Amino acid sequence: MPAGPLKRTPLYELHRELGARMVEFGGWEMPVQYSSIIEEHLAVRRAVGLFDVSHMGEIEIRGPEALALVEYVTTNQASRLNAGQAQYSAMLYEHGGFVDDLLVHKVADDHYFLCVNASNQEKDYRHILRYNRFRAEVEFASDRYVQLALQGPRAEQTLRRLTATDLTAIRYYHFTDGEVCGVPARIARTGYTGEDGFELYLAPEHGVRVFRELLRAGEEFGIRPCGLGARNTLRLEAKMALYGHEIDASIRPPEADLNWIVKMDKGEFVGRAALERLAAAGVRRRLVGFEMLDRAIARDGYPVYVEGRAVGWVTSGGPAPFLNKNIGLCYLPVEFAEIGRTIQIGVRGRLAEAQTVRTPFYKRAKSNP
């Protein structure tokens, strides 16, 4: 448990009113579920769900060399972004391990908006300041925003009732500044569920009203308020990394199957030299997905065995409600990381059979954005 009182989002009292079960997460008191994790998970896959993710952090970088700073502290190539476009990226330490993964939004040539993980936001801010040798200003802006995530195939139909913004014009991983319920909002077609949907950034004083209005607007579609439990099972089905599980300071992007967000040809960035050394030496472990072959459930931290020898560990595991399977992610030595290998998970003193499989476990239909 973190030292000091837990933080609460501006929607805390609303969550209690809606019957949420609250838990500690990254120093915050957050809703883990309202009804059941399975019901909330399936609502997002089949219709629409609404999350309060205001615990996430926001950092703004402005100035004539804002791009230069973003390029130096992140691994992806922000120079490729047009205004109104976002990209998934990472920040690394000098040794190549993850400081955090994040979303980079280009607001303008001299303005970038970063969405970072809740438990890392102060650390991320200090990390960026440490390397700010550029004509750029860095603002820790988390207190200026609530963030609501409206996710699922009916998300656009739901949000359309509350905004004059042309949502069909917002492509995947793009955003625009408009209005929702008559108040200014950054509307981003991004998310952490594997579904179509939107992440909305609003001033904190509007969060409760907009959350209520979204629930009303999506009522005919079966919208559900959703907690961190469903957020976790959804992102696991979609094989989206969670900091502290798939990635942390000891893990480098090629090991985590995230080399696609590292652009070595863009020039110098923090951690580049370490990744060059890793490429020369060769990656020795890799993140892989697996499905359980019996009824056991693999949980985070369980040991992974090959031919009776402990060789890796589970980073995330549990039931996949939409797929009706028990799945997980684990690190294995590269010589054991091929698809179709039988592995064993140490589950409460016994070895349970599993098989490595292709990921993501779930991918939405191509007809969606």
Secondary structure as UniProt FT lines:
FT   TURN            10..11
FT   HELIX           12..17
FT   TURN            18..19
FT   STRAND          21..25
FT   TURN            26..27
FT   STRAND          28..33
FT   HELIX           37..46
FT   STRAND          49..52
FT   TURN            54..55
FT   STRAND          57..62
FT   TURN            64..65
FT   HELIX           66..73
FT   HELIX           78..80
FT   TURN            83..84
FT   STRAND          85..92
FT   TURN            94..95
FT   STRAND          98..108
FT   TURN            109..110
FT   STRAND          111..116
FT   HELIX           118..120
FT   HELIX           121..130
FT   STRAND          137..140
FT   HELIX           142..144
FT   STRAND          146..151
FT   TURN            153..154
FT   HELIX           155..160
FT   TURN            161..162
FT   HELIX           167..169
FT   TURN            172..173
FT   STRAND          174..180
FT   TURN            181..182
FT   STRAND          183..188
FT   STRAND          197..202
FT   HELIX           204..206
FT   HELIX           207..217
FT   HELIX           219..221
FT   STRAND          224..226
FT   HELIX           228..237
FT   TURN            238..239
FT   TURN            244..246
FT   TURN            249..250
FT   TURN            253..257
FT   HELIX           259..261
FT   HELIX           264..266
FT   TURN            270..271
FT   HELIX           272..281
FT   STRAND          285..292
FT   TURN            300..301
FT   STRAND          303..306
FT   TURN            307..308
FT   STRAND          309..320
FT   TURN            321..324
FT   STRAND          325..333
FT   HELIX           334..336
FT   TURN            339..340
FT   STRAND          342..347
FT   TURN            348..349
FT   STRAND          350..357
FT   TURN            366..367
//
